């Protein structure tokens, strides 16, 4: 009985891992499809083809397109914020924290333009029932980003600098978001990462030691 129990437990864990891997593959495929054609034009059949799964497998994990879209947006926000916290945790000084913050945000926007595109779609063409909670989670992420920047500037001021720790976080976070939006619209002549040094130089120019 013990051997059977152990074998059954291992089999259950393996099946759970496989199910989670399929679920993650579906989310990744859905993000690519939604980013290419938008929520309204995307179909579950397109997502199934992108993920190389049958339609039955897709519906086993997500009962409808709305639920899948919500998961795509929410999981992207969670991954972004988790990676941001981890990157900053490794930095020893306010200068390296600030540099890491700007680099992470602009690199993310360039690496995953679909994330910004999906957020913009929610703002421009809300989806009934699912848009409010998605926008609220995005708002919370923006609030957390500003609070993180405030902590960085408070730390800088405690080391002899003289930044406006209330204004600078708003300006920097807003500038980064605007760069992402304008890049997606084809307005900017450079990619998001090419603005990293300019933002950091501008901040340094506003420092009063």
C-alpha positions, 0 to 999 in steps of 0.5 A, spaced: 500 500 500 505 504 501 509 503 494 502 504 491 501 510 495 508 513 493 507 511 486 500 514 485 502 521 489 508 521 484 503 520 478 499 526 481 504 531 481 507 529 474 500 530 471 499 537 475 506 539 473 504 537 466 497 541 466 501 547 469 505 547 463 500 546 458 496 552 462 502 557 461 503 555 454 496 557 452 497 564 456 503 565 452 500 563 446 494 567 447 498 573 449 502 573 442 495 572 439 492 578 443 498 582 441 497 581 434 490 582 433 487 585 439 481 582 443 476 583 439 479 580 433 482 574 436 479 567 437 480 561 441 481 557 435 487 562 433 490 561 440 489 553 440 493 553 433 498 558 436 499 554 442 499 547 438 493 544 442 486 542 440 480 546 442 478 541 447 485 542 451 484 550 451 477 550 454 479 545 459 483 551 462 479 557 460 472 556 459 472 563 454 476 568 451 474 573 456 477 569 462 483 567 458 484 575 456 484 577 463 489 571 465 494 574 460 493 581 462 494 579 470 499 574 469 503 579 465 503 585 470 504 580 476 511 577 472 513 584 471 512 587 478 515 580 481 521 581 476 522 589 478 522 587 485 527 582 485 532 586 480 531 592 485 533 587 491 540 586 488 542 593 488 546 596 493 545 603 492 540 608 490 544 610 484 544 603 482 536 602 484 534 608 480 538 605 474 535 598 474 528 601 475 529 605 469 532 599 465 527 594 467 521 598 465 524 600 458 527 594 457 520 590 458 516 595 454 521 593 448 521 586 449 514 585 450 510 590 446 504 586 447 503 588 454 503 595 453 498 594 447 493 590 451 493 595 456 492 601 451 486 596 448 483 596 455 483 604 455 481 605 448 476 599 447 473 597 454 471 590 455 464 589 459 465 585 465 473 584 465 476 591 464 475 594 471 478 589 475 484 589 470 485 597 469 485 597 477 490 592 477 494 596 472 493 602 477 495 598 483 502 596 479 503 604 477 502 606 484 507 601 487 512 603 481 511 610 484 512 608 491 518 604 489 521 611 486 519 615 492 523 610 496 529 611 492 529 618 492 528 618 499 534 614 500 538 618 495 536 624 500 538 621 506 545 620 502 546 628 501 542 629 495 536 634 494 531 631 490 523 632 490 521 625 492 514 627 491 515 630 484 520 626 481 517 619 481 511 621 478 515 625 472 519 619 471 514 613 471 509 618 467 515 619 462 516 611 461 509 610 460 509 615 455 515 612 451 512 606 451 505 608 448 508 613 443 513 607 441 507 603 439 504 608 435 510 609 431 511 616 434 518 616 436 525 615 432 528 611 437 526 604 441 525 605 449 531 602 451 535 608 447 532 613 452 535 610 458 541 614 458 537 620 457 532 619 462 538 618 467 542 624 465 536 628 466 535 626 473 542 627 474 542 634 472 536 635 477 540 633 483 543 638 488 548 636 492 
